[in-house]
Amino acid sequence: MPDFRQDADAQAILESDAERLLPVYARYPVVMDHGNGVYLYDTTGNRYLDLMAGLGVNALGHAHPRMVAAMAEQAAKLIHLSPQYASRYPGELAERLCDLSGMKGVFYSTGGSEAVEGALKLARTHARQNYTHPKHEIVALKKSYHGRTYGSLSVTGQDKYRLDFGPGLPHVKFVERNDLEQLRSAVSGATAAILVEPLLGEGGVHNLDPAFIAEARKLADAYGALLIFDEIQSGLGRTGDWFAFTRSGVQPDALILGKPLGGGIPLSALLVNEMLFDAFGVAKHGSTLGGSPMACRLGLEFLNIVEDDDLLSQVKDTGAYLLGHLHQLAKESPLGIEARGRGLLLGLEIAEPGRPIAEAALEHGVMLNVVQGNVLRFLPSFLLQRKHVDVAVDLMHGLLKTRRGEVHEGLEAAVPVTA
């Protein structure tokens, strides 16, 4: 069993959590205390190189001084406000997001799943308003992930998440990514929307081919369906561009954003084009906590920091450097299958379950994420540098050079685990 070096106080917290918190997460038995930049520190004093960034939320790392200052300043003024009243920052943030994306308007909610729910409602109301024949179908991708609320779960193309909660929403079709013939067969006059992630994250880190995205746009136009891009994970700089879809040259009708947008405060956004700006109408959609003054203030600061510090260039450079090393690992390791992704949304598929590898890495001070059972997914903060990559890759070479359960020599000194 891995030794995570948790002291008595940490063990007491873990035992208390086990008694009171529903066991829905496969948690690692470590109690975190604080963070600084690319590092997290547990209550025992161990340091960890964070390559998960709160599942992509903490794009600026931990305790970024500008984000901390903005949060403190706004907390002293106004944290929450009924959406029936205006404040300064929601409109300013919406203007910035629209300028960056080419969209027309924004609706805020609190998380990615909630924004997906809004997109589904938008597709249905648009179809009802503009067509007299039944037009309810949603076409989505197999292995996609759009959330765990009822509607978002219904369009998530993974049976393991849906089966216990079915039947889900009707009129949902799933097609294989990059399969043009399946896409053409699925879309018809009954299709209300085509929903895709330009870069699948939880589904194993897979890029969509530009030709597939272009065909989705063509079919949506031909049949009067909406083309919706879910960039909750891939958007806002994660790939080295503000949005993953921009390289395809295809513009969506609606764009879903989340994760790093609120700087750790719950915030997501549904962006729409001019055609959809008035589609909801008054009182047909809402979010009590969406678009709070605090969250939108931090959203603006997040965008400013990324631009001021030229972090998109850093994401491209560090991401390419890390991907090169992952390709080498995939080639040299007996466990390696394939490395893929873009920017700092990368994956390394291996031939055995990834959880033991992640546990061994955590034991030596590196936090990894596992998706699809055997894909090590990398979602570090945009602050990651090549020197941090070198530390992580050195460790992974040791972990992957022999099969699970065998002795990995020389790992005790691979990563400093205390401050």
ChimeraX attribute file (.defattr): number of C-alpha atoms within 10 A of each C-alpha:
attribute: neighborCount
match mode: 1-to-1
recipient: residues
	/A:1	6
	/A:2	11
	/A:3	11
	/A:4	18
	/A:5	16
	/A:6	18
	/A:7	14
	/A:8	10
	/A:9	12
	/A:10	19
	/A:11	15
	/A:12	12
	/A:13	13
	/A:14	17
	/A:15	12
	/A:16	11
	/A:17	12
	/A:18	11
	/A:19	9
	/A:20	8
	/A:21	9
	/A:22	8
	/A:23	10
	/A:24	6
	/A:25	7
	/A:26	7
	/A:27	8
	/A:28	11
	/A:29	16
	/A:30	21
	/A:31	18
	/A:32	16
	/A:33	13
	/A:34	14
	/A:35	17
	/A:36	12
	/A:37	19
	/A:38	25
	/A:39	21
	/A:40	23
	/A:41	22
	/A:42	19
	/A:43	15
	/A:44	18
	/A:45	17
	/A:46	21
	/A:47	23
	/A:48	25
	/A:49	27
	/A:50	29
	/A:51	25
	/A:52	22
	/A:53	25
	/A:54	18
	/A:55	18
	/A:56	25
	/A:57	23
	/A:58	25
	/A:59	29
	/A:60	26
	/A:61	25
	/A:62	23
	/A:63	15
	/A:64	17
	/A:65	12
	/A:66	15
	/A:67	21
	/A:68	13
	/A:69	14
	/A:70	16
	/A:71	19
	/A:72	12
	/A:73	13
	/A:74	15
	/A:75	13
	/A:76	8
	/A:77	10
	/A:78	12
	/A:79	13
	/A:80	16
	/A:81	16
	/A:82	14
	/A:83	17
	/A:84	6
	/A:85	6
	/A:86	12
	/A:87	16
	/A:88	10
	/A:89	19
	/A:90	23
	/A:91	15
	/A:92	14
	/A:93	22
	/A:94	23
	/A:95	16
	/A:96	15
	/A:97	23
	/A:98	16
	/A:99	11
	/A:100	12
	/A:101	20
	/A:102	14
	/A:103	21
	/A:104	19
	/A:105	20
	/A:106	24
	/A:107	21
	/A:108	27
	/A:109	26
	/A:110	22
	/A:111	21
	/A:112	27
	/A:113	23
	/A:114	26
	/A:115	30
	/A:116	30
	/A:117	20
	/A:118	24
	/A:119	27
	/A:120	20
	/A:121	17
	/A:122	22
	/A:123	27
	/A:124	20
	/A:125	18
	/A:126	22
	/A:127	24
	/A:128	15
	/A:129	9
	/A:130	10
	/A:131	13
	/A:132	8
	/A:133	10
	/A:134	12
	/A:135	23
	/A:136	20
	/A:137	24
	/A:138	26
	/A:139	24
	/A:140	27
	/A:141	24
	/A:142	18
	/A:143	21
	/A:144	27
	/A:145	25
	/A:146	30
	/A:147	21
	/A:148	16
	/A:149	13
	/A:150	17
	/A:151	21
	/A:152	22
	/A:153	24
	/A:154	28
	/A:155	31
	/A:156	24
	/A:157	22
	/A:158	18
	/A:159	13
	/A:160	8
	/A:161	15
	/A:162	17
	/A:163	11
	/A:164	8
	/A:165	10
	/A:166	12
	/A:167	10
	/A:168	15
	/A:169	14
	/A:170	12
	/A:171	15
	/A:172	18
	/A:173	19
	/A:174	21
	/A:175	20
	/A:176	15
	/A:177	23
	/A:178	18
	/A:179	14
	/A:180	17
	/A:181	11
	/A:182	13
	/A:183	23
	/A:184	13
	/A:185	9
	/A:186	19
	/A:187	22
	/A:188	18
	/A:189	17
	/A:190	19
	/A:191	26
	/A:192	30
	/A:193	31
	/A:194	26
	/A:195	27
	/A:196	24
	/A:197	29
	/A:198	26
	/A:199	26
	/A:200	24
	/A:201	25
	/A:202	19
	/A:203	20
	/A:204	25
	/A:205	24
	/A:206	23
	/A:207	17
	/A:208	19
	/A:209	16
	/A:210	16
	/A:211	13
	/A:212	18
	/A:213	25
	/A:214	15
	/A:215	17
	/A:216	27
	/A:217	20
	/A:218	14
	/A:219	21
	/A:220	23
	/A:221	12
	/A:222	12
	/A:223	15
	/A:224	19
	/A:225	30
	/A:226	27
	/A:227	25
	/A:228	29
	/A:229	27
	/A:230	29
	/A:231	25
	/A:232	30
	/A:233	28
	/A:234	29
	/A:235	26
	/A:236	26
	/A:237	23
	/A:238	29
	/A:239	24
	/A:240	25
	/A:241	20
	/A:242	18
	/A:243	21
	/A:244	25
	/A:245	25
	/A:246	13
	/A:247	10
	/A:248	15
	/A:249	10
	/A:250	16
	/A:251	19
	/A:252	25
	/A:253	22
	/A:254	25
	/A:255	28
	/A:256	27
	/A:257	27
	/A:258	29
	/A:259	27
	/A:260	30
	/A:261	28
	/A:262	27
	/A:263	29
	/A:264	19
	/A:265	19
	/A:266	22
	/A:267	28
	/A:268	30
	/A:269	29
	/A:270	26
	/A:271	29
	/A:272	26
	/A:273	19
	/A:274	13
	/A:275	10
	/A:276	17
	/A:277	15
	/A:278	12
	/A:279	17
	/A:280	16
	/A:281	9
	/A:282	8
	/A:283	6
	/A:284	9
	/A:285	11
	/A:286	14
	/A:287	15
	/A:288	14
	/A:289	17
	/A:290	25
	/A:291	31
	/A:292	27
	/A:293	24
	/A:294	26
	/A:295	28
	/A:296	28
	/A:297	24
	/A:298	28
	/A:299	28
	/A:300	22
	/A:301	21
	/A:302	23
	/A:303	20
	/A:304	14
	/A:305	15
	/A:306	20
	/A:307	12
	/A:308	9
	/A:309	11
	/A:310	11
	/A:311	20
	/A:312	19
	/A:313	17
	/A:314	20
	/A:315	26
	/A:316	20
	/A:317	17
	/A:318	22
	/A:319	28
	/A:320	19
	/A:321	16
	/A:322	23
	/A:323	24
	/A:324	14
	/A:325	18
	/A:326	23
	/A:327	17
	/A:328	15
	/A:329	23
	/A:330	19
	/A:331	14
	/A:332	14
	/A:333	19
	/A:334	14
	/A:335	20
	/A:336	20
	/A:337	18
	/A:338	17
	/A:339	24
	/A:340	18
	/A:341	22
	/A:342	22
	/A:343	27
	/A:344	30
	/A:345	25
	/A:346	25
	/A:347	28
	/A:348	24
	/A:349	25
	/A:350	22
	/A:351	15
	/A:352	16
	/A:353	18
	/A:354	22
	/A:355	18
	/A:356	16
	/A:357	22
	/A:358	20
	/A:359	21
	/A:360	23
	/A:361	23
	/A:362	22
	/A:363	21
	/A:364	25
	/A:365	27
	/A:366	25
	/A:367	22
	/A:368	24
	/A:369	22
	/A:370	22
	/A:371	18
	/A:372	16
	/A:373	14
	/A:374	19
	/A:375	26
	/A:376	24
	/A:377	28
	/A:378	28
	/A:379	27
	/A:380	30
	/A:381	27
	/A:382	29
	/A:383	18
	/A:384	24
	/A:385	17
	/A:386	15
	/A:387	9
	/A:388	16
	/A:389	19
	/A:390	14
	/A:391	16
	/A:392	23
	/A:393	16
	/A:394	14
	/A:395	23
	/A:396	21
	/A:397	18
	/A:398	17
	/A:399	23
	/A:400	19
	/A:401	16
	/A:402	14
	/A:403	15
	/A:404	16
	/A:405	7
	/A:406	9
	/A:407	11
	/A:408	17
	/A:409	9
	/A:410	9
	/A:411	18
	/A:412	13
	/A:413	10
	/A:414	16
	/A:415	19
	/A:416	15
	/A:417	19
	/A:418	12
	/A:419	10
